[in-house]
Amino acid sequence: MTKNNLQNLSKDELLKLLLQSQSELTETKEALENTRNELKKSNEKNVMLEEQLTGVQSVTAEGLTQLSELTNMLNKRVFILDDVLSKSLKGQLEFAFAEQVEWIQNARSLFNQTPFNKGSDVKGSKKKLDDAEAATKKLNGSINNAGRSIKRVAKTIAEAVTAMAGIDKTTYGKAAAAINSFVEPARKDEEKKKSKGRVAKNRATTKTVSASLKNHICKSCGGTTAPYETGKLVDKVIGANHKLNEILGVIKNIHEVEVCEKCGQVSIAIADNQDVPVVPNREIGIDYMLGCSDFICRGMALNNYISPIRDMFEIGNDTISYNLHDFVGIYIKPLYDAIIRAAKEAPVLLLDGTPFDCLESQGSRKSKDRKPEEVTVSKSNYILSMAAPAHAKIQFTAYGYLEKRNFDSIRKVVTPDYKFKTLVTDGFSGYEQLLDEHPGAKLQHCLVHLRRYLIVAFDFKNYCEKLDVLDDEECKAFVMKDIEEASDKYLIYSAFNAINKIYALENCVDYSKDNYLEQLNSVREKARELLENADIVMSEMIKRHMVSNKNNTGLVGKKGDVYSRACVYWYQQQPFIKEFLNDPLVPPDTNIVEQAVRPITVFRKNANWKATISYMEDLCMLYSVFMSAKKNGIDDVYGWLRTYCRDLYKYCIEKQWTTYIREGKSLTKKILTWDMVSLSDGFDFSKYQIIKR
């Protein structure tokens, strides 16, 4: 309102206008104050979110840093599990639940380090952890009670067998009595190895990294090298440390280049802190590919690792995948081939398979590597694991892809040039056919699989519940009646007990002694007696619970018979369960190779499938190299492979540029095509042997 308009207003109108202006000013102040308060709350919320994000990043980084240590700890626990069968059933279950309680306690500890450990919105999460621990401890208590019941059964049977010695005149009765009266040796105490603890590592990257040549002498002819006319090579690499908390970025690498004045050999400097591309002219670095490989071999889906770099640099969805495929073909395959050569020389070979879907093999994906008619379509695909026995001189773990689980697919992996003398497998018939191409080779089937069927047939829970309501005298009378009648329960328990005592014998061998083979031969003789008695007992069970088939060519289990499955399995496996008694280097089970399968099953749970057969083969090669390296004492597999890959890259790039310079070409012009596999011919792979001989 202008000044003239105000002069024309009356006193009352001016007063009314003043009051109205004051009211509007008050409303404006209130609105401003509300805005200020909202802004303050927003800032406080942002600070809280920033603290939460920092906390999550810190915990995530720490978790990933500890993952390698956790993997090593799990591997150690796997070796304990390999020995678990020598423990009592109560001891096995106590071990499992102790591990679960420890995991819950660690989870709570990690949860309390985050900024989310307070407030009403997190009570449910904490309560679930508390409830899980309480339920586990309660169940562990129940297991202790069950363990006492099982121990009581075993003790009562042993006492009853002693009391009734000589009463049973039947062959199978005497065999059962011999098994249950056999005194187990004292269990060998294991020394606990002290952990190295956390080892700090610094793999920080910078935006520009230069490398210089320190030695100006040609490694080819001994002549003097001089700086090349351009002096330097430059490449840019998208790189990242294998730790996810490191920042991704484009790294500009500068390499000094010198050429021998005598023979023209090119020398290119690569600094220790420089990343290099998988193939020259590309931007995906070897360090990043090693990070992807490490991520996969820890059982995690690759997409979770590559999504940040894919989004940040707007690269194609398949860019990382085909670079990883090339990385495996150039750098990993030579190491894998060396592992397979060692596996072919192994006298004892352990085999086991696990399902893993491949979309190309199931007909739902096509690739450029194979024509559709070259692919065997199957609903189920597998990965075959191969390993050496635990105490073999040459240690390896190798994997191969099976389009389906049959003899033809297995034969493509375990080719006729393998020189094994004994195969150790589960009861799958496809393995048995491999012996046709290996005259004189033997087959050992896994005793653990056999033991599982006996456990199910005996039904410990039901038997213990019957004895729990009886006092000691009644319990002894009940068991003595079973023994006197040579009941099915007593005979099945005797066969089960024989296998348990075989593992107790195996566990008393001290492999740190030079005479461990003599110890093994000694315990295997005792094991032979136990297994022969178990065979006599189970022969009687087979008579009771199996009948002739329609053609009278063999035996089949009786329908609806609770003991028939155990009897059928023993009947089928009986020809192949005693080979370990003849050779101390042959294990009685496939525990070692089943441990090798576990990392694959963890990865399968997170990744579900692989798109093509080539990617499946890449997966097998990566796991073979990483697992074999760990078996042969290479703790920092990432660091070891990084040194090897950079050495091979340097060899290939110097070889190619040397050829070009000698042809009169210049470093200023790019080489468009790099055949890294052909260029690697002549590289000294003997410096990088994973398998120790």
Buried (B, 14 or more C-beta within 10 A) or exposed (E): EEEEEEEEEEEEEEEEEEEEEEEEEEEEEEEEEEEEEEEEEEEEEEEEEEEEEEBEEBBEBBEBBEBBBEBBEBBEEBEEBBBBBBBBBBEBBBBEBEBBBEEBEEBBEEBEEBBBEEEEEBEEBBEEBEEBBEEBBEEBEEBBEBBEBBBBBBBBBBBBBEEBEEEBEEEBBBBBBBBBEBEBBEBEEEEEEEEEEEEEEEEEBEEEBBBEBEEEBBEBEEBEBEEBEEEBBEBEBBBBBBBBEBEBBEBBBBBBBBBBEEBBBBBBBBBEBBBBBBBBEBBBBBBBBBBBBBBBBBBBBBEEBBEEBBEBBEBEEEBBBBBBBBBBBBBBBBBBEBBBEBBBEBBBBBBBBBEBBBBBBBEEBBBEBBEEEEBBEBEBBBBBBBBBBBBBEBBBBBBBBBBBBBBEBBBBBBEEEBEBBBBBBBBBEBBBEBBEEBEEBBBBBBBBBBBEBBBBBBEBEEBBEEBBEBEEEEBBEBBBEBBBEBEBBBBBBBBBBBBBBBBBBBBBBEEEEEEBBEBBBBBBEBBBBBBBBBBBBBBBBBEBBBEEEEEEEEBEBBEEBBBBBBBBBBBBBBEBBBBBBEBBBBBBBBBBBBBBBBBBBBBBEBBEBBBBBBBBBBBBBBBBBBBBBBBBEBEEBBEBBBEBBBBBBBBBBBBBBBBBBEEEEEBEEEBEEBEBBEBBEEBEBEEBEBBEE
